């Protein structure tokens, strides 16, 4: 039996086999602008398309439910509308990796018939979406200040891509095509006839002709948000401390889940299609699985991790418990993680680092600033207004941190790097401890492209605010992650994100990463402004 759909103005017939609309669009019709960031959770918004003009998340929409109806993807918008919106996103830096933006554009277009929105309407529309990269503010700017099609064509996009690569840690493109989702993500480039492999929960991979068949063979069930409280699994070291801090497991929360594909005898596609995933995919199992299974079956194979797989198998920021004195000496207990002790000690040589075996998900020192940022934040908290110089690991940004709290509700922090990256941050909080306006100054050599650098600095501020205030996942006593939905990670929504002012210092020095320094500075300033509460996240219950 066949279903007839009207997709981007054309009638198409597809088998009525129980597939979701997203599977039909991507795997039957080859329309890859709709992305799969959480299927079948329906929570990230990356697969948003229009059904009879109204936005719908395709991953939880059965194809048979929309038979005979008009389906519009980003590719089906008028050329003028599509170009205006992708140009707007490129002009403000509202798209970094470009994975979430096609779905966001579709919802914003539907909100006001393709025209610009006011800030309130744009922010409300974004409640249905998750963006990890941009920090939301540049998306709101794009939605409220649509240029005419073809604007912003004078930028040096090669220089912009260089800056994006420095900030993102992997090769990246910049331009309107990125906002359209055409940045070369691995699963977008896979052959339509490729077999599909997914983890089978037994340490192997289940293979099927379609994603639905592979998931059925693996016995996959949708993940859930547990509602369980966060745990701080490591006890504070005994001592007379000026400042203490305990953290929990934190999910990198990259929106594009791990994916690769391979031809028999070929090289697998990298899961780092247009961004570094903040270090979270460097040890991804997908490429090796795609290579092995392609050789075994003699056919192209796509290896895909679901959102639940990424949470269970992917590395987390390791939890820690630390006490520090005014002179910068102290003890940090941290979940055993290769490289984490060296990162901490290189920044703060006065810290004794004790690695603890803790039942839990994998952890990694490859995640953004892992170890050295925690150490810099601790030093900033205990040093008050006095500058403190630290030396970070050679594989990380080299940092200097100084901080001072002017009042309980306002604080500044500074992070300088020996690579010439430097960031200062000022953060205000409201009486309930929510983050208020953020102001950062960054110097990181030749800016190359102010739009891209500003975007990454705002994104780093968003990540820092989320980390301190709201992020963490529940892990049970046996070490198994319980929060498996993308909305359970605690990433700040657009409505929670305050305005961010970014001041970029001019320089003719060699360009280097600046947003990691902003990440550290904003984390320190936020914690100081809140009065140094001893457990992170500090305001988990304050955000819906």
N, C-alpha and C positions, 0 to 999 in steps of 0.2 A: 504494500500500500504506500502511496506517495502523498506528500504534503505539498501544496502550492503556497509559496510565499512571494511577496513582492518586495524585493531587496534592492534598494537604491534605484528604484524606478523600473526594475526588470523582473518579470515573473520567473521564478525558479522552482524546480521540483526536486525534493529530497526525500529519502526514505523516512517513513514514520516509524522510527525504531526507538523512540523514547529519549532521543538526544535533547540536550538543552539548546536554546537558541545560540549560545556562544559556540558550542561545538559545531553547529551547522555553519555558522559564519566563518569560523577559523579553519575547521578541518574538512568541511565538504566544499565550501565555496572559495577558500583561500583568501578571505577578507581579514587581514591581520591587524587592522587599526584597533579593533576591540581587543583588549588585553585580558589575560587571566592572572589576576594577582591573589585570588583567594578561593576560587571555585571549589565547592559550591556554597560558599558562605554568604555571598551576596553583600559583602561588607566594605570592599575597598573602592568600588565604583569604577574600576578600570575598564569594565566591559560595558559601560553605559552606551546604549543606542536609543534611537527614538522609535516608538511603536505608535503609529498613527499620530506622530508629532509629540508624544509625551515620553519623557525619559524613563528607561527601564533597564535594570541590570540583567544582562542576557544570561549570566551563568545560572540563575535560579528561575529562568523562564523556560518552561518546556516548549519546544518548537511547535508542537501540535496546538498549543494554546493560542498561538499567533498566526495560525493558518489563515490565508486570505487577507491578512492585514499588511499595512505598509511599514516596512522596516527600513530605517535610514541609519547608515553608519557615517563616520566622518567623511569617508570617501564619497558618500552620496549627497553631501551638502553642495550647494551651488559653489562654483569656483570662487566667486567674489567673497561669499561668506567664509568659506574655509580659509582663504588667503588672509582676509582681515584678521581672523582670530589667531592663526598661526603666526602671522607677522607681529601681532600684539604680544603674544607670549615670548617670541624671540626678542622683541624690543625691550621688555622689562626684565628679562631673565627668569620668566615664569616657568621655564622648562629646562631642567638640567639633564637627567637621563632620558626624559621623554616618555616613560612608560605609562604614567598615570594621566598624562595630559589629554590624550584623545577623548577619554571618557569625561574628563572635567569639561572640556570644550563643548561636548555634546549637551551636557546638562546646562551650562551657561547659555548656550545658544537657545535652548528651549525656554529658558527663564524669561527672555524678553524678545522673542522672535528674531534672534540674531543680533540685536542691538546692544549697546552698552548698558550696564546695570549700575544702580547705585551701590554703595559699599554694603549696606545692610542686606540687600537682595543677593549680592554675590556671596557674602559670608554664609547666609542661610543655605544657599544652593550647595556650598561646599561641605555641609554637614554629612552628605552622603558619600564623601570621598576621603581617601587618605593619600597624602603626599608626604614622603619622608625627606625629600631633598630641599625644597625651596623655602620652607617656613611660611608658606601661604601668602605673605604680604605682597609678593611680586605677582602672584596670580590675581589677587584682588585689584592690584594696580592695572593689570592688563584688561580685566573685565570692565573696569570703570573708565578706561581711557582708550577705547578702540581707535586705532589709526585707520586711515584709508588704506585699501589694499596696495601693497607695493612700497609702503613706507619702510624706513630703517634699512635701506639698501646700501648705505655708504660705509657700514662697519667693516672692519678687517676681520672676517670670520675665521681666518687662519690663526690670527693672534688670539681671538676669543677662544678658539678650541685649545690653543696652547695653555691659556689660563685655566680652562675647565679641566684639562688633563692634570695640571699641577694640583688643583684643588681636589679633584675626584680620585686621584691615585690610579687611574687607568685611562686609556685612550678615549677621547670623547669628541663628538661633533657638536657644532653649535649652528643654529639657524632654524628657519620656519619648518623645515622637514622634520626636525627633531620633535617639535611640538605636535606634529601629526603622527608621531609614533614610528617614524621611518628611520630609526637610528641603528638598525642592524642587530636587533635582539635575536638570540640564537633560535628560539622557537618560531620566530617569524620567517626564518629562512629555510626551515626544514621542508623537505619534499612532502607533498600531500599523501604520497603512498607509503610513507615511512611507518613502520611498526612503532608502537608506543610502549615504553617501559616505565613502571613506577615502583617505588620501594614496596616490598610485600610484608613488612613488619616482622619478618623472620631473618633479616639480614641479607636477603636477596632481592631480586627484581621480578615482578610479574609483567608479562608481555602480552599485548593484545593488538588487534588490528586497529582499534580506536582507543581513545582515552577512556571512554566508558567501559569498554571490555577489559582494559588493563586494570582499572580500578576495581571492577567486579572480581577479577581473578585474584587481586590482592586482598580482597575483603575490606576495602577501605570504607570507613564510615566518616561522616562529617565531624570535624572537631567542634568543641564548645568552649564557652567561657565558664570556668568552674565556679566562680563566686567565692573560692577559697581565699583566705587572707594571705598576703605576702609574708614570707618568712625571711628573717635575717639569720642565716644558718651558722654564722661564726660568732662566737662569744668575744667580747672585748678583752684585750690583754689586760692583766692587772697592772695598776700603776696610778700615779698621781698625775693626771693629764690636764693640760689646759683645754684641749679640744679632743672630742672623740667623734668617730663617724663609723656607721655601719651601712653597708649597701646590700642589695640582693641581686639575683640574676636579672640581667637586662637583655632583651631581644634586640638585635640590630635593626629589625623591622624594615629591611629593604622590601620594596613592593613587588618587584619582579622576582618570583621564586626561581630557584636553580633550574636551569634547562641547558641541554646540549643535544646535539645530534651528530651522527657520523655515518659515512658511507663505508662499506666493507673495505678494509685496507687503508682507509683515509685517516685524516686527523680530525678529532672531534671539535665541534664549535665551542668557543669559549663561553662560559656563562657570564662573562664580564662584557656584554655586548656594547654598552655605552655608559660605563661607569663602574666604579670599584666596589659598590655595595658596602662601603665603609669597612672593608676588610673581611666581610662576612662570608664571601664565596671563594676565598683563596684556596680552601681545601675542599671544595665542593666534590661530592662523589659522582656528579652527573657525567662529566666528560669520560672518565674511565669506564663507566657502565655503558655509555653509548658506543665506545670503541669495541669493547669486548662483545657486546650483544650483536653489533653489526657484523662482526666477524663470525659469530656463532650462527646467525640466521642467514647470512649472505644477502642481507637487505639493509637499506637505511633504517636506522633506529633513532627515535627521539627518547631521551631519558629526561623525565620530568619529576620534580618534587612538588607535591601539593603544599598548601600553606601549613597543614598539620605536619607534613614531613619536614619542612624547613624548621619548624619549632622544635620537633623532637631531635633532629639530627644536626642542625646548624649550631655553630658556636655562639656562646653568650659572653657578655662582659662578666668577668668573674666577681663574685661577691667578696667583700672584705670587711674587716673590723679593725679600726686603728685608733691609737691614742698618741697624741703628740704634745710635746712641751713647747714653751715659748722660744727655746733655743733651737728648735727644729729637730731635736732628737725625739725618738719614740719607737713604737712597735706597730707594725702592720701585719695582721694575719689575713691571708688571702687564699682562696681556693687554688689548689695546685694547678699551675698553668705554665707551660714552657715559655720562658722569656719574661714573665711578668715581674719576677723579683729583680732581675737586672734592670728592667725599665724603671721600676720604682727607686732603686738604690742610685741609679745614675742621675736622677733628678734630685733626690734628697738623700745624700750619703749618710745623714744622721739617723736614718730610719733602719731599724732591724726588721727584716722581712722574713716572716715565718709562713711557709706554704703548708696549707692544711688540706688533708684529704676529705672532701665533702661529697656525699652522694648527690649527683645532679647531672644536668645536661653538659655537653662539651663546652669548654671555655677556650678563649683564645686571646693572645696578646696582639693579634693582628688587627683587632677592631680599633676604631678611631681613638688614638691617643691612649689606649688601654695601659694602665699602670703609671705612665709619666704624668698624665693629667690628674689622676687621683692624688699623686704625690704633690704636684704643684698646687692643687686646691688646698690640701692640708697645710702646706707651708704658707700660702696666702692667708689662711684663717688664723694661724698662730702668730704671724709676724706683724699684724696691725698695719701701721702706716710706714713701717720700715721696709725698704726694698730688700729682696733676698735673691741671690744669684744661684741658679742650679744648672746642672749639665745633664741634658736628656740623652737617651741611648742614640747611638749613631744611626739606627734604623728608624728613629722617630724624629719629630721636630725637636730641636734643641731649645729649651725653654728657660726663661727667667720669670719668676712670678713675684708680684708685689701687690698688696691690697690694703685698703683701709676703709673702715665703716664710718661714715659721717654721722649717721643716725641709725636707729633700729630699722627704719623703713627704707633706707637708701644706702647703697654701697658702691664702691668702685674697685676694680681689680685690673691688674696689668700682667700680660704675659709677653715676654720678649724672647726671641729665638736667636741663637747664634748663627742661623742660616739667614739672618736679616728679617725674618718674620717677626712682627710685633703687633700685639693687639691690646687695646685698653677697652674696658667695658664699664658702663655705669648702668645699674639696674635699680628701678624703683619697684616696690611692692605695695599692694593696698593693705588695709588693716587685717584682712583675712588671710594674708600671705600669698595672694595671687601675684604673679609677675605683672608689673606695670610697664611703662615705657622703657625701652632698652636703647642705649646709645653706645656705639662702638667706634673706635678709631683703629685702623689697621694700616700697617706699613709692611709691605712684603716685596720690595723691589719694584721693578717696572710693573705697573698694574696690567699692562697689555690690553685689557678690555674692562672698563669700569662696570659695565652692565653685568658681566659674568662674575667678576670679583664681588660686587655688591650682593648678588644673588646667593653666592656661596656663603658669604658672611651672615646673611639673614638666616639661611638654612642652618648654619652652625649655631647661631643663637637659639633657634627653635629647638634643635637637638639638645643643647645644654639645659634650657629651661625644662624640657620634658624629662630629661634624665634626673635632674635635681627634684623636680616637683611631683612627677606622676608616673614614671615608667618603672616597670617590673613585671615579672610573670610568677604565678604561683607554681611552686614545685613541691611535690609531696615528700614525706619522710624517706621514701625509697629513692628519691632523686628524679622522678618522672615529671616532666612539665605537665601542668594541668590546664593552663590557659592556652588554648590552641586556635583561637580566633584572632584575626588581625586587630579587632577593636579592643581586645583584652590587654594589649601591650602597654596602654597608657600614653600613647603618643598624643601630644596636644593637638586639638582640633583648631580649625580656622577661627572659631569664635573665642577660643582661649588664648590666641596668640596676640600679644600686644604689638603696637607699632615699633619698628626698629629703625633707628637712624644710623647710617653707616658713613663714616668719614674716611676717605682713602687718601693717604699721604702720597704725594708725588715723589718719584724716585727714578733715577737712571741706573740703579743697581740691577744685578741679575734678578729676574723674577723667581720667587719661591712660594711655597704654600703659605697662605695667610689664614685660612678659615679654621685650621686646627688650633691656632693660637686664640682665635675668637671663641671657639668652643670651650677652651680651658678658662679664658677670662670671664665669660658670661656665667659658667658654672660656679666659679669662685665668687663672683659678685652677687649672684642670686642667693647663694648660701649665706653669705655675710649679711645681705639685706634682710634675710628672714631671721637673723639672730642665731645662726649656727645650730639648728635642731640636729640632734645626734643621729637620726635615722633618715636615710633616703629610701624611697621618695618621701618628700616632706609634706605634700598636700594632696595625696592620692584621692582622698574623699572629696576634695573641693571641685573636682572636674567630673562632669557627667560622662 
